[in-house]
């Protein structure tokens, strides 16, 4: 787990990441942003889950931890949308 940001990004708030909108059913990855406080445990960093709903500024993310499904309330800045396209794109030249 990365404990701090790169030297050129320290102290900068990426507003597009802070205000991004996610929809219910989107697949997301949990990636802690070191410059913002987080209220979720370290063990779920790097886990993937599904957006269940929105609560205030944060999202309820459903994760599978071991054999149980758990729900965590995580702010949008700590979530990264994953592509659901698993198709191989072939380009002709």
N, C-alpha and C positions, 0 to 999 in steps of 0.2 A: 504494500500500500504506500502510495506516495504521501509523504508527510508535509511537503511544502511545494509551492508553485515555482515555476521557472522565474529567473531574475527579471525578465521583461514584463511579466504578467502580475507581479506582486502589487497588491493594492488596487488593481483595476477591477471594476465591476463591469462584467459583460452584460449590458442591459437586455440584449436579445435573449440571452440564456435565462436571465432573471424573470422576464415577463413571458416566456414561451407558453403556449397553450397546448395541452395534450388532451386527447379524446379518450373516452372510455373504450377499453379493449386494445389500446395501443401497447405494444411490447416495449418495455424500457429496461435499461441497464442502470444499476445504482452505482454512481461514480461520485465519491465525496469531493466537494470543492473545498480545498484547504483554507480559503480565505473567508468562508462563512461557517458559522456555528451549525453543527448538525445534532439532531436529537435521536439518531438511530444508532444501533450498535455497530461496532467495527466489523463484526463477522458477516454482515450482509453486503459489504463493499464488493462490487464485482458481480453480484447476483443479478439475475434477470427475472422480471416479473411482468404482470399485466396491470394496467390502470383499472381500478374498480370504480372510483368516483372521485369527486373533488370536495375538499373540506376547507373552506376559507381560501387561503393562498396555496395550500398544500394539496397533495394528492394521496389517496389511499391506494397503496400498491400491494397486490396479492403476490406473495412469494412462496415457493415451496422450500421449506427448510427441513432437511432430513426427510421424514415421511409425513410431515404435517404441513398444511397450508396455513400461512400466517399473513396478517395484514399489518402494514407499517404505514405511518403517516409521514410523508417525506416531501420537502419543498422541491419545487420544479428545478431549481439550480443544481440539485444533486442527481437529477435524472437525465438520461440520454436516450432519445428515441432510437429504436433499432429498426432496421429495414425488415419488412415482412416479405420482401421479394426474394425467394430462393431460386428463381429461374435464372438460368444462364443466358446471357445476352450475347448473341453472335453478330459481329459486325463484318460486313464484306468490304473489301477495299478494291 
